[in-house]
């Protein structure tokens, strides 16, 4: 799943307009136009398609956290990551939507997808931890689908 697919799915799941996406990214200090957002939401075979970088998707997720939870007490905006793994996307969505473990499991249950508590915990561990596990695309896809339901 590309970054464009992820943004497209999140936009529909969270019922956000193109202008809202641009405003959310702008909260991180990067001015964004709705025309840019439209080009990111197009399919690869459509004219005007523009690939969404990891740092821009990270800015969107950080902006979503700022919009839903408010700015960091220090007022600092985190620097966007150069590479955004599925684990990081899942973590940022959990933070933005203020979801606890039971809430995340309920989202997966709405998508008719079984994830155990241990498996879920392994996705949120730091890379390098002995119980860390990479989040497969299917898991992220099902989570976003559960959000849309």
ZIRAFEN-V22515 format. One line per field, one symbol per residue. ss: DSSP state (H for helix, E for strand, C for the rest). psi: psi as a letter, one per 40 degrees, with the letter a starting at -180 (. if undefined). burial: 1 if it has 9 or more other ideal C-beta (glycine too) atoms within 8 Angstrom, else 0. A space follows every 50 residues. Layout:
# ZIRAFEN-V22515
ss->???
psi->???
burial->???
This chain:
# ZIRAFEN-V22515
ss->CCHHHHHHHHHHHCCCCHHHHHHHHHCCCCCCCHHHHHHHHCCCCCCCCC CCCHHHHHHHHHHHHHHHHCCCCCCCCCCCCCCCCHHHHHHHHHHHCCCC HHHHHHHHHHCCCCCCHHHHHHHCCCCCCCCCCCCCHHHHHHHHHHHHC
psi->hidddddddddddefhiddddddddddeehhiidddddddeiideiiehh hhidddddddddddddddeiiideeihihiidhhidddddddddddefhi ddddddddddefhhhidddddddeiihdideihhhidddddddddddd.
burial->00110111111010000100110111110001010111111100000010 01011111111111111000000000100110011111111111111000 0011101110101000001111111000000100100011111111100
